[in-house]
Amino acid sequence: MSKSIVKSLEPDNAEMKGLNILTRATANYVSFSIVFDGRIETFISTLDDLLRCVQAADATIGMISKNKAS
């Protein structure tokens, strides 16, 4: 499931100057390494967006898995 979440989160703004997001997935977890050399407000917005996307992906994948098990 974690690999599916990482694939679903490939950032739209991957070419954003000064932003570098590295993701890593194992069978049990997803980790992010985020480096941004811009304004802190922009960085916080990016983190908020990333977390919302993780929550949405997790909920969606969870529903799909639950429906397949039924």
SEMILUM-141998 format. One record per residue (C-alpha): residue in one letter; x, y, z negated. Coordinates in nm, 2 decimals, m for minus. Example, Ala and Ser with C-alpha at 12.3 -4.5 7.8 and 13.67 -1.06 7.14 Angstrom:
// SEMILUM-141998
("A" (1.23 m0.45 m0.78)),
("S" (1.37 m0.11 m0.71)),
//
This chain:
// SEMILUM-141998
("M" (0.00 0.00 0.00)),
("S" (0.28 0.24 m0.08)),
("K" (0.43 0.21 0.27)),
("S" (0.08 0.30 0.42)),
("I" (0.07 0.61 0.20)),
("V" (0.41 0.72 0.31)),
("K" (0.32 0.67 0.68)),
("S" (0.00 0.87 0.63)),
("L" (0.19 1.16 0.49)),
("E" (0.43 1.25 0.76)),
("P" (0.43 1.62 0.72)),
("D" (0.28 1.84 0.99)),
("N" (0.54 2.11 0.92)),
("A" (0.85 1.88 0.94)),
("E" (1.02 2.15 1.14)),
("M" (0.96 2.42 0.88)),
("K" (1.28 2.61 0.82)),
("G" (1.44 2.54 0.49)),
("L" (1.21 2.24 0.40)),
("N" (1.34 1.89 0.37)),
("I" (1.11 1.61 0.26)),
("L" (1.24 1.26 0.22)),
("T" (1.01 0.98 0.13)),
("R" (1.08 0.63 0.00)),
("A" (0.84 0.34 m0.05)),
("T" (0.88 0.01 m0.22)),
("A" (0.62 m0.25 m0.29)),
("N" (0.52 m0.07 m0.62)),
("Y" (0.59 0.30 m0.58)),
("V" (0.63 0.60 m0.35)),
("S" (0.90 0.87 m0.42)),
("F" (0.96 1.21 m0.27)),
("S" (1.27 1.42 m0.26)),
("I" (1.18 1.77 m0.16)),
("V" (1.42 2.06 m0.10)),
("F" (1.30 2.40 m0.01)),
("D" (1.52 2.72 0.01)),
("G" (1.23 2.97 0.04)),
("R" (0.99 3.14 m0.20)),
("I" (0.88 2.95 m0.50)),
("E" (0.51 3.03 m0.42)),
("T" (0.55 2.86 m0.08)),
("F" (0.72 2.56 m0.25)),
("I" (0.43 2.53 m0.50)),
("S" (0.17 2.54 m0.22)),
("T" (0.36 2.27 m0.04)),
("L" (0.37 2.05 m0.35)),
("D" (0.00 2.11 m0.41)),
("D" (m0.08 2.01 m0.05)),
("L" (0.14 1.70 m0.07)),
("L" (m0.03 1.58 m0.39)),
("R" (m0.38 1.64 m0.24)),
("C" (m0.28 1.43 0.06)),
("V" (m0.14 1.15 m0.16)),
("Q" (m0.46 1.14 m0.36)),
("A" (m0.67 1.13 m0.04)),
("A" (m0.45 0.86 0.12)),
("D" (m0.46 0.65 m0.20)),
("A" (m0.84 0.68 m0.23)),
("T" (m0.89 0.59 0.13)),
("I" (m0.66 0.30 0.13)),
("G" (m0.81 0.18 m0.19)),
("M" (m1.16 0.19 m0.04)),
("I" (m1.04 0.00 0.27)),
("S" (m0.87 m0.27 0.05)),
("K" (m1.18 m0.30 m0.17)),
("N" (m1.41 m0.34 0.14)),
("K" (m1.18 m0.60 0.29)),
("A" (m1.19 m0.80 m0.04)),
("S" (m1.58 m0.80 m0.04)),
//
